[in-house]
Amino acid sequence: MARDSAAPGASKDHYLILDGLRGVASLMVVLFHICEAYRPDHPLTQPINHGYLAVDFFFLLSGFVIAYAYDDRWSTLGTWDFFKRRLVRLQPMVIMGTTIGALLFYFQAGPAFPLIAATPVWQLLLVMLVGWTLLPLPPAMDIRGWSEMHPLDGPAWSLFFEYLANILYAVGLRRLSNRWLGVLVALAAAFFVQLAVFGKRGDVIGGWAIDPEQLHIGFARLLFPFLAGMLLMRLGRRIQVKHAFAACSLLLIVALALPRFGGADRLWLNGVYESLCVIAVFPLIVAIGAGAPRVDGLSTRIAGFFGELSYPLYITHYGLIYVYTEWVGEHEALPFGTKCAAGAAVFVASIAIAFACLKLYDLPVRKWLAGRFLKRAT
């Protein structure tokens, strides 16, 4: 969970272990996408099979931290200042992720992305400018061939839904009593189970396009975890265990890395697993992480580092994944070791790019924007 502050130095404490867990989930997302490049159309056999559930974990953390940061301070902030804070916190890296995707766009041309070669520069620049706003593109404006709402930076779809959740929080969710919030959590859980268990795929992969099916997936993936995160924070449910960061990290990695359940003949079984992860396991991880005492040590320093890195890593890495996916498709005959080395290089390069973006761009830009546009919260 990234600390919900527009600039470094915000006064309210945050949960460092949860910051680190967001970093662990971001690393798993990158590994999942690297492995996915080898079998992008075969979810039944993808390594690190459930890495996409990291997005649902992010939404849970977001609901928790938004309620923690703003439930008791709304009278000193107001709706407009809340929106400004969220924009300052999130939008600079949206712009950077989209820009990186545009710079790497023509390096991704090939059979995997059939529309790139025919896309003129003016159209690429237009899509980049729209991407900077996070407004979703309809399939008719696709320039890649995957029908993504953000074809230069695929993961930005989850930021689009994050913004929708923030709007819902500001206009109504924050006013709900715990009882009514609990009712919504129960309804949202049923909505999620309907998609995961009774849907035609047996998983919750999707949410990245503007069409009825993908919007259904996106809202199902957003609503339960975000609402559950809010409720978990308000109820104060905390679990204290020794070595909380290590324990939670291990549990999260296992949950995201386990193979597909049930196979092609029992798709519902995998949906049951994903429902258990999002509805039970992820809230348990957050309750343990939030219950950890504030102690200094190696684990907290690691958590702090990867917590800062998590959002830049998540939002900037996919430009390299597009390049890597096309490269893998054109070099299927290469030895396995060579492919592993290339994947490791992409992983390290993704972290290096994210770190550079964090230190040289995100932190200073957010600090300047906060000083220019935000009033200090009390």
C-alpha positions in Angstrom: 0.0 0.0 0.0 1.5 3.2 -1.0 1.3 5.9 1.6 -1.6 8.1 0.7 0.2 11.4 0.5 0.7 13.6 -2.5 4.2 14.4 -1.4 6.8 13.0 0.9 6.5 14.1 4.5 2.7 13.9 5.0 2.0 13.9 8.8 -0.3 10.9 9.2 1.4 7.6 10.0 1.1 4.8 7.5 1.4 1.0 7.6 4.9 0.2 6.4 4.3 -3.5 6.2 1.4 -3.0 3.8 3.6 -0.7 1.8 6.1 -3.5 1.4 3.3 -6.0 0.5 2.3 -3.8 -2.4 5.9 -3.9 -3.5 5.9 -7.7 -3.3 2.7 -7.8 -5.3 4.2 -5.5 -8.0 7.2 -7.7 -8.3 4.9 -10.7 -8.8 3.0 -8.8 -11.5 6.2 -8.2 -13.4 7.2 -11.9 -13.1 3.7 -13.0 -14.2 3.8 -10.8 -17.3 7.3 -12.0 -18.2 6.1 -15.7 -18.0 2.8 -14.8 -19.8 4.8 -13.7 -22.8 5.5 -17.4 -23.6 1.8 -18.5 -23.5 -0.3 -15.3 -23.7 -3.4 -17.2 -25.0 -3.2 -20.2 -22.7 -4.1 -19.2 -19.1 -4.5 -22.9 -18.2 -0.7 -23.4 -18.3 0.8 -20.0 -17.5 3.6 -20.1 -14.9 3.0 -17.9 -11.8 -0.6 -18.6 -12.8 -2.5 -16.3 -10.5 -0.3 -13.2 -10.7 -3.2 -11.2 -12.1 -4.9 -11.4 -8.7 -2.3 -8.9 -7.5 -4.6 -6.2 -9.0 -7.4 -7.3 -6.7 -5.0 -7.1 -3.8 -4.1 -3.6 -4.8 -7.8 -2.6 -4.8 -8.1 -4.1 -1.3 -5.1 -2.1 0.0 -6.5 1.0 -1.7 -9.8 0.8 0.1 -8.0 0.3 3.4 -5.6 3.2 3.0 -8.2 5.6 1.5 -10.5 5.0 4.5 -7.6 5.3 6.9 -6.3 8.5 5.4 -9.6 10.3 4.9 -12.5 9.0 6.9 -11.6 11.1 9.9 -10.2 14.1 8.1 -12.9 14.9 5.5 -14.1 18.1 7.2 -10.6 19.6 7.0 -10.1 18.6 3.3 -13.3 18.6 1.3 -14.1 16.9 -2.0 -12.1 19.0 -4.3 -9.0 18.8 -2.2 -9.4 15.0 -2.0 -9.5 14.8 -5.8 -6.5 17.0 -6.1 -4.5 14.9 -3.7 -5.4 11.7 -5.6 -4.4 13.3 -8.9 -1.1 14.5 -7.5 -0.4 11.1 -6.0 -1.3 9.0 -9.1 -1.3 11.1 -12.3 2.4 11.9 -12.7 3.3 8.2 -13.1 0.3 7.6 -15.3 1.8 10.2 -17.7 5.3 8.6 -17.4 4.0 5.1 -18.0 2.1 6.2 -21.1 5.1 8.1 -22.4 7.4 5.1 -21.9 4.9 3.0 -23.8 4.9 5.5 -26.6 8.7 5.6 -26.8 8.9 1.8 -27.1 5.8 1.4 -29.3 7.5 0.9 -32.7 10.0 -1.6 -31.2 7.0 -3.8 -30.4 5.9 -4.2 -34.0 5.4 -7.8 -35.2 2.8 -10.6 -35.5 1.8 -10.3 -31.8 0.7 -6.7 -32.4 -0.6 -6.5 -35.9 -1.7 -2.9 -35.9 1.5 -1.3 -34.9 3.2 -1.3 -38.3 0.3 0.6 -39.9 -0.1 3.2 -37.1 1.2 6.6 -38.2 3.1 8.8 -35.7 0.3 11.4 -35.4 -2.1 8.7 -34.3 0.4 7.4 -31.7 0.9 10.9 -30.3 -2.9 11.3 -30.1 -3.3 8.1 -28.2 -0.5 9.1 -25.9 -2.1 12.5 -25.1 -5.4 10.8 -24.4 -3.5 8.2 -22.3 -2.1 11.0 -20.2 -5.6 11.9 -19.1 -6.4 8.2 -18.3 -9.6 8.5 -20.3 -10.3 5.1 -21.8 -10.1 4.5 -25.5 -12.8 2.5 -27.3 -11.9 -0.5 -29.4 -12.3 1.5 -32.5 -9.2 3.6 -31.6 -7.0 0.6 -30.8 -3.5 0.9 -32.3 -2.1 -2.5 -31.1 -4.7 -5.2 -31.8 -5.5 -6.2 -28.2 -8.5 -3.9 -27.8 -7.0 -2.3 -24.6 -8.5 0.9 -23.2 -4.9 2.0 -22.7 -2.9 0.4 -25.6 0.4 2.2 -24.7 0.3 1.0 -21.0 -2.0 -1.9 -20.4 -1.9 -1.9 -16.6 -3.4 1.7 -16.6 -6.8 0.0 -16.9 -6.7 -0.6 -13.1 -5.8 3.0 -12.5 -9.0 4.0 -14.4 -11.0 1.8 -12.0 -9.0 3.1 -9.1 -10.1 6.6 -10.0 -13.7 5.5 -10.2 -13.5 4.0 -6.7 -12.1 7.3 -5.5 -15.0 9.2 -7.0 -17.5 6.7 -5.4 -15.8 7.1 -2.1 -15.9 10.9 -2.2 -19.5 11.2 -3.3 -21.1 8.6 -1.1 -19.2 5.6 0.2 -17.5 7.6 3.0 -20.9 8.5 4.4 -22.0 4.9 4.8 -22.4 3.4 8.2 -20.5 0.1 8.9 -23.8 -1.8 8.6 -24.6 -0.5 5.2 -21.0 -0.8 4.1 -21.2 -4.5 5.2 -24.3 -5.0 3.1 -22.5 -3.7 0.1 -19.5 -5.8 0.8 -21.7 -8.9 0.9 -23.4 -8.0 -2.4 -20.0 -7.3 -4.0 -18.7 -10.6 -2.8 -21.6 -12.4 -4.5 -20.9 -10.4 -7.7 -17.3 -11.5 -7.6 -18.2 -15.1 -7.0 -20.7 -15.0 -9.9 -17.9 -13.9 -12.2 -15.2 -16.2 -10.9 -17.2 -19.4 -10.3 -20.1 -19.2 -12.7 -18.4 -17.2 -15.5 -17.5 -18.9 -18.7 -13.7 -18.8 -18.0 -13.4 -19.8 -14.4 -11.2 -16.9 -13.6 -11.3 -13.1 -13.2 -8.7 -12.2 -15.9 -9.7 -9.0 -17.7 -11.1 -5.5 -17.1 -8.9 -3.7 -19.6 -11.3 -2.9 -22.4 -14.4 -0.8 -22.9 -17.0 -3.4 -23.8 -19.8 -5.0 -21.7 -17.9 -8.1 -20.9 -14.7 -6.4 -19.8 -16.5 -3.7 -17.8 -18.4 -6.5 -16.0 -15.1 -8.0 -15.1 -13.5 -4.7 -14.1 -16.3 -3.7 -11.8 -16.5 -7.1 -10.2 -12.8 -7.0 -9.5 -13.0 -3.5 -8.1 -16.0 -3.4 -5.9 -15.5 -6.2 -3.4 -11.8 -5.6 -2.6 -12.2 -1.8 -2.4 -15.3 -2.0 -0.2 -13.8 -4.8 1.9 -10.6 -2.8 2.5 -12.7 0.2 3.7 -14.7 -2.1 6.1 -11.6 -3.9 7.4 -10.0 -0.6 8.3 -13.1 0.7 10.0 -13.6 -2.5 12.1 -10.1 -2.3 13.3 -9.5 -6.0 12.8 -5.8 -6.6 13.3 -3.8 -9.8 13.8 -0.4 -9.7 15.4 2.2 -12.4 14.4 5.9 -12.5 14.6 7.9 -11.6 11.5 4.7 -10.3 9.9 6.3 -8.9 6.7 8.0 -12.2 5.9 4.9 -14.3 6.8 2.6 -12.1 4.7 5.0 -11.9 1.8 5.3 -15.7 1.7 1.5 -16.2 1.9 0.9 -13.6 -0.9 3.6 -15.1 -3.2 2.2 -18.6 -2.8 -1.4 -17.3 -3.4 -0.3 -15.6 -6.6 2.1 -18.3 -7.9 0.0 -21.5 -7.4 -0.9 -23.3 -10.7 -4.3 -23.3 -12.2 -6.9 -25.5 -10.5 -9.4 -27.8 -12.2 -8.1 -27.8 -15.7 -10.3 -27.2 -18.8 -13.0 -29.6 -17.7 -13.6 -28.0 -14.2 -13.2 -24.3 -14.7 -15.4 -23.5 -11.7 -12.8 -25.0 -9.4 -10.3 -22.3 -10.3 -13.0 -19.7 -9.7 -13.5 -21.1 -6.2 -9.8 -20.7 -5.5 -9.7 -17.1 -6.8 -12.8 -16.3 -4.7 -11.2 -17.7 -1.6 -8.0 -15.7 -2.3 -9.8 -12.4 -2.8 -12.5 -12.8 -0.2 -10.6 -14.5 2.6 -6.8 -14.8 2.1 -6.1 -11.2 1.0 -8.1 -9.6 3.9 -6.2 -12.0 6.2 -2.9 -10.8 4.8 -3.9 -7.1 5.3 -5.1 -7.7 8.8 -1.8 -9.3 9.7 0.2 -6.6 8.0 -1.8 -3.8 9.6 -1.3 -5.5 13.0 2.5 -5.5 12.8 4.1 -3.3 15.4 6.4 -0.5 14.2 9.9 -1.9 14.7 13.0 -1.0 12.8 15.1 -3.7 11.1 16.0 -5.2 7.8 12.5 -6.3 7.0 11.0 -2.8 7.5 13.8 -1.2 5.4 13.1 -3.7 2.6 9.3 -3.0 3.0 9.9 0.7 2.8 12.1 0.4 -0.3 9.7 -1.8 -2.3 6.7 0.1 -1.0 8.1 3.3 -2.6 9.0 1.4 -5.8 5.7 -0.5 -6.1 3.6 2.0 -8.0 6.3 3.2 -10.4 7.2 -0.4 -11.1 3.6 -1.5 -11.8 2.8 1.4 -14.1 6.0 1.6 -16.1 7.0 -2.0 -16.7 4.6 -3.0 -19.4 6.3 -1.2 -22.2 9.2 -3.6 -21.9 6.7 -6.5 -21.6 5.2 -5.6 -25.0 8.7 -5.6 -26.5 9.6 -8.9 -24.8 6.4 -10.6 -25.9 7.1 -9.8 -29.5 10.7 -10.9 -29.1 9.6 -14.2 -27.6 7.2 -14.9 -30.4 10.0 -14.4 -33.0 12.6 -16.5 -31.2 10.8 -19.6 -30.2 13.7 -21.8 -31.2 16.2 -20.2 -28.8 17.5 -22.4 -25.9 15.5 -22.3 -22.7 18.5 -20.8 -20.8 18.7 -17.9 -23.3 15.0 -17.1 -22.8 15.5 -17.2 -19.0 18.4 -14.8 -19.2 16.3 -12.5 -21.4 13.5 -12.6 -19.0 15.8 -11.9 -16.1 17.2 -8.9 -18.0 13.6 -7.5 -18.5 12.9 -8.0 -14.8 16.1 -6.1 -13.7 15.5 -3.4 -16.4 11.9 -2.9 -15.2 13.1 -2.4 -11.6 15.9 0.0 -12.7 13.5 2.1 -14.9 11.0 2.3 -12.0 13.7 3.3 -9.5 14.9 6.1 -11.9 11.4 7.3 -12.5 10.7 7.3 -8.7 13.8 9.3 -7.7 14.3 11.6 -10.7 10.6 12.3 -11.6 7.8 11.0 -9.3 9.1 12.2 -6.0 10.2 15.7 -7.1 7.2 16.3 -9.3 4.7 15.3 -6.5 6.6 17.5 -4.0 6.3 20.5 -6.4 2.7 19.8 -7.2 1.7 19.4 -3.5 3.4 22.6 -2.6 1.7 24.5 -5.5 -1.8 23.1 -5.3 -2.6 21.4 -2.0 -3.4 22.8 1.4 -1.8 21.0 4.4 -4.0 18.3 5.9 -4.4 18.2 9.7 
